[in-house]
Amino acid sequence: MISITKDVIDQLKILDRLKDDSSGAVVFFTGSVRNYNSKGKIEGIFYEAYQEMVEEILKKIEKEIFENWTIKKFIAVHRIGYLNVGEISVIVGVSSEHRKEAFEACSYGIDNIKKRCPIWKKEKMQSGNSEWVEGVMISE
């Protein structure tokens, strides 16, 4: 399951979807909006994405993970729209027979989402200022 959503991400529902009786390991990463950056306190973040392109890249990342690790399930969900401090912006989860594959595949998943997906964020400061934050992106 891979998706971009405007809805609140239900981490318990995703964790339940990762369950598999043949898996001995589930690794689950959540990224959430923190309350500060180097310039001060954050009130929230607005995420914007080129949705169709993100979904295509997520499919490629998912395919690469299944080709390179022996895993049972892979889930990646990224939220767009305005998120308050503490809200989950991204979840990546992997289930596999053994922990090493699950950790490596999960790490690869989140690292590549951050590097390759055209998702932008605009931080809203408690001071009232807002600014787009530069991310790391490599071309496909």
N, C-alpha and C positions, 0 to 999 in steps of 0.2 A: 504494500500500500504506500503510495507516494502521492502527496497532494499539497496544494497551496490553498489556504482557507482564510476567510474573514471571521470564522467562528472561533470561540474559545477552544483551546486544545485540551481535551480530556485525557490526561496522562494515564489514569487508571484503565480507561477503555483501550488505549493503545497497548498498555502492558498486558492486558488480558488477550489481545489479538496476537501478541508475540508468543504466548504459551504454546508449547508443543510437547507432547509426551515423550518424544524422542530427543528432546533437547535437555542438556544438563546445564546450559548457561544462557542467561539473558543479560545483555548489556544495554543500558538505556541512558541516553544523554538528553538532558533538557537544558536549553538556553533560555534565560529570562532577562527581562529588562532590569538593569541595576539602577540604583539611585544617584549615580555620580559618573562624571568623566573627568578628564584632566582640567576642564574649564569650570567645573562647579557641579551643583546638584541638578539632577535630571528629574523632570516631572513625568515624562513619558516619551515614547518613540513612535513615529509614524513610519511604517514599512510599506514600500511600494515595490512592485515587481512587474517584469515583462512576463506575465503568467504563462503564456503558451511556450515561450522559450525555456522558462524554468522547468516546466513539466517535462519537456523533451530532455533537458540536461539531467533531471532527476532519474528519468528512465535509463539514460546511459550510465549514470553512477550505479544504479541498482544492478544493471547488467554486468558491469565491471566487478561489482562485489560478488555476485554469484559465480562469475568466471574465476575469481582469484581466491575465494575462501569457500570452505565447505560449511555453509550455513543453511538453516531451515527457513528463516523468515527475515525480511528486511522491511522496516517502516521508516519513512521520512515525511514529516509534516512541517511546513513553515507557514506561519501566520502573517497576514498582511493587514493593513489598516492601522488604527491608533491603538497602542497598548500602554497601559499604565505600568508604573514600577511594580515589579513582582510578577507580572503576567508572563506566561510562557510564550516565547516567540518561535522556537524550533524544538522539535523532538526527532531524534534518530534512535532507532532500536533494532537490535539484532538478536536472534536466537540461533543457537548452534549446539552441537553435541558437547563441545569443549570450550572453555573460557578464552583460550588464546585467539581462536578464530573470531569469536564474538567481539573481543576487545579491538582487534586489528580492523575488522570490517566496520565497526561502529566509528572508530577514529577516522578511517578513510572516508566514510560517508559524510561526517560533519565537516571534515577538512575540505572536501571537494565541493560541498554545498557552499561553504563560505568563499572558496576561491573561484568557482565557475558559474554560479547562478547570478543572473542580473536581478539582484534584490538590493534595494537602496533603503537607507534609513535616515530620517530627519529627527534629531533629538530636540525635544522641547525642554528648555531649561526652566528652573523655578524662577529665575530672574525675568522670564517672559521672552527671552531671546530664543530663536530656533536656528538650527543649521544642519545642512546635509552633511553626513559623515562619510568620508571616503572609506571604501572597503577594498579588500584585495581581490582582484579578479584576473583570471587568465583566459585567453581566448580558447574556444573549442577547437 
